[in-house]
Amino acid sequence: MLAAGINKALTLDTKRKRTAISGFTKREICQKLFVPSPPKQKDLALIYNISEQADDSYNAQLKKERLPGFPITEKVLERWLQYAFARQIILTDEILIEKAKIFASNIGEEHFRGSNGWLARFKLRHGIRMYIKIGESGNAPSENKLNVEQERLRAIIAQYPLDNVWNADETCIFWRQEPKKTLATSPQQ
């Protein structure tokens, strides 16, 4: 047996109340009642002059400014980095960590460890990234100098039997090669 009240007949008034209103009809109703649309983000920015006050620097994109745990060490390292960047010294993460450890020990900050996490946050705070070096073609030797060096190399090789002459890639000497990437705040020329 069915429970009472499950099957009810709908009246015409109830059916009218349940009729869905389309988006176009809603818009017409709002226009008749003069309901303004909410302001857009650009309009609010113009009203409150937010764009003039906004800072477009790299650090403005950070969610929270994190202060360094060792501010003196970081200040000294930052000065040293300016010196290194001006002279286009090749820098790696390992060099930065070692320099920071040296500066911290000289200053007397005994608890400084120079962890990878510290390095990542330091690089983020100062906008330092790894860049591929470019512009080395200007340092290439001239054709005349290149020919002279090739002749000098042939004279040196001629002193040895061919069994003792090796290619550089066969001697594992490429580890001495200068790195192709360096740390910097912008690409180096």
C-alpha positions as CSV (number, residue, x, y, z in Angstrom):
1,M,0.0,0.0,0.0
2,L,1.2,3.5,-0.8
3,A,1.7,6.1,1.9
4,A,-0.7,8.9,2.0
5,G,0.4,12.2,0.5
6,I,3.0,10.9,-2.0
7,N,1.0,11.4,-5.1
8,K,-0.4,14.9,-5.0
9,A,-2.0,16.7,-7.9
10,L,-0.3,20.0,-8.7
11,T,-2.4,23.0,-9.2
12,L,-1.9,25.6,-11.9
13,D,-0.6,28.1,-9.4
14,T,2.1,25.7,-8.2
15,K,3.2,24.9,-11.7
16,R,3.6,28.6,-12.5
17,K,5.8,29.1,-9.4
18,R,8.1,26.2,-10.5
19,T,8.7,27.5,-14.0
20,A,12.4,28.2,-14.6
21,I,13.4,31.7,-15.7
22,S,16.0,31.9,-18.5
23,G,19.0,34.2,-18.4
24,F,17.5,36.5,-20.9
25,T,14.4,36.9,-18.9
26,K,16.4,37.6,-15.7
27,R,18.4,40.3,-17.6
28,E,15.1,41.9,-18.7
29,I,13.8,41.9,-15.1
30,C,17.0,43.5,-13.8
31,Q,16.9,46.2,-16.5
32,K,13.3,47.0,-15.7
33,L,14.2,47.3,-12.0
34,F,17.4,49.3,-12.8
35,V,19.7,46.9,-10.9
36,P,23.3,47.9,-12.0
37,S,25.8,45.1,-12.8
38,P,28.6,44.8,-10.3
39,P,31.8,46.7,-11.2
40,K,34.6,44.9,-12.9
41,Q,38.1,44.6,-11.5
42,K,39.6,47.1,-13.9
43,D,36.9,49.7,-13.0
44,L,37.6,49.2,-9.2
45,A,41.3,49.6,-9.9
46,L,40.7,52.9,-11.7
47,I,38.3,54.1,-8.9
48,Y,40.8,53.5,-6.1
49,N,44.0,54.3,-8.1
50,I,45.4,50.9,-7.3
51,S,47.5,50.6,-10.5
52,E,49.5,53.7,-9.5
53,Q,50.3,52.3,-6.1
54,A,51.1,48.8,-7.3
55,D,54.8,47.7,-7.3
56,D,55.8,45.7,-10.4
57,S,59.1,44.5,-8.9
58,Y,59.9,40.8,-8.6
59,N,59.4,40.8,-4.8
60,A,55.9,42.2,-5.2
61,Q,54.9,38.9,-6.6
62,L,55.9,37.0,-3.4
63,K,53.1,36.0,-1.1
64,K,55.0,36.9,2.0
65,E,58.3,38.7,2.5
66,R,60.5,36.3,4.5
67,L,63.3,38.0,6.4
68,P,66.6,36.2,6.4
69,G,67.7,34.3,9.5
70,F,71.3,35.6,9.2
71,P,70.9,39.2,7.8
72,I,74.5,40.2,8.2
73,T,75.8,37.2,6.4
74,E,73.3,37.8,3.6
75,K,74.2,41.5,3.3
76,V,77.9,40.6,3.0
77,L,77.2,37.9,0.5
78,E,75.0,40.3,-1.5
79,R,77.8,42.8,-1.7
80,W,80.2,40.1,-2.8
81,L,77.7,39.0,-5.5
82,Q,77.6,42.6,-6.9
83,Y,81.3,42.4,-7.2
84,A,81.2,39.0,-8.9
85,F,78.4,40.0,-11.3
86,A,80.3,43.2,-12.3
87,R,83.3,41.0,-13.2
88,Q,81.2,38.3,-14.8
89,I,82.6,35.6,-12.5
90,I,81.1,32.2,-13.1
91,L,79.0,31.3,-10.1
92,T,77.3,28.0,-9.0
93,D,75.2,27.0,-6.0
94,E,78.2,25.3,-4.4
95,I,80.3,28.5,-4.7
96,L,77.5,30.6,-3.1
97,I,77.1,28.2,-0.2
98,E,80.9,28.0,0.5
99,K,81.2,31.8,0.3
100,A,78.3,32.2,2.7
101,K,79.8,29.7,5.1
102,I,83.2,31.6,5.0
103,F,81.4,35.0,5.6
104,A,79.3,33.5,8.4
105,S,82.3,32.1,10.2
106,N,84.3,35.4,9.8
107,I,81.3,37.3,11.3
108,G,80.8,34.8,14.1
109,E,77.4,33.4,13.2
110,E,78.1,29.9,14.4
111,H,74.7,28.3,13.7
112,F,74.8,29.1,10.0
113,R,74.7,25.9,7.9
114,G,74.1,27.1,4.4
115,S,71.5,24.4,3.5
116,N,69.9,24.0,0.1
117,G,66.7,25.5,1.6
118,W,68.5,28.6,2.7
119,L,70.1,28.9,-0.7
120,A,66.8,28.5,-2.5
121,R,65.2,31.3,-0.4
122,F,68.3,33.5,-0.8
123,K,68.1,33.2,-4.5
124,L,64.4,33.9,-4.5
125,R,64.8,37.0,-2.3
126,H,67.5,38.5,-4.5
127,G,66.1,37.4,-7.9
128,I,69.1,35.1,-8.7
129,R,68.6,32.4,-11.4
130,M,70.7,30.1,-13.4
131,Y,71.4,31.4,-16.9
132,I,73.2,30.0,-19.9
133,K,76.2,32.1,-20.8
134,I,76.0,33.8,-24.2
135,G,78.3,36.1,-26.1
136,E,81.4,34.0,-26.1
137,S,81.9,34.4,-29.9
138,G,83.5,37.9,-29.4
139,N,86.3,36.2,-27.4
140,A,87.2,33.8,-30.2
141,P,90.7,34.0,-31.6
142,S,91.4,35.5,-35.0
143,E,92.1,33.2,-38.0
144,N,95.8,34.1,-38.0
145,K,96.2,33.4,-34.3
146,L,94.2,30.1,-34.7
147,N,96.6,28.9,-37.4
148,V,99.6,29.8,-35.3
149,E,98.2,27.8,-32.4
150,Q,97.4,24.8,-34.6
151,E,101.0,24.7,-35.9
152,R,102.3,24.9,-32.3
153,L,100.1,22.1,-31.3
154,R,101.2,19.9,-34.3
155,A,104.9,20.6,-33.3
156,I,104.2,19.4,-29.7
157,I,102.3,16.3,-30.9
158,A,105.1,15.4,-33.4
159,Q,107.4,14.8,-30.4
160,Y,105.4,11.8,-29.2
161,P,104.5,8.5,-30.8
162,L,100.9,8.2,-32.0
163,D,100.2,5.6,-29.3
164,N,100.6,8.3,-26.7
165,V,98.4,10.9,-28.4
166,W,94.8,11.0,-27.2
167,N,91.7,13.0,-27.9
168,A,90.5,15.2,-25.1
169,D,87.2,13.3,-24.7
170,E,89.2,10.0,-24.2
171,T,91.2,11.5,-21.3
172,C,88.2,12.7,-19.2
173,I,89.7,16.2,-19.3
174,F,86.3,17.8,-20.0
175,W,85.7,18.1,-16.2
176,R,88.1,21.0,-16.4
177,Q,86.0,22.8,-19.0
178,E,84.4,26.1,-18.0
179,P,80.7,25.7,-17.1
180,K,78.1,26.8,-19.6
181,K,75.7,28.1,-17.0
182,T,76.1,30.7,-14.2
183,L,74.0,32.3,-11.5
184,A,73.0,35.9,-12.3
185,T,70.1,38.3,-11.8
186,S,69.8,38.8,-15.6
187,P,71.3,37.1,-18.7
188,Q,74.9,38.1,-19.2
189,Q,76.1,39.4,-22.5
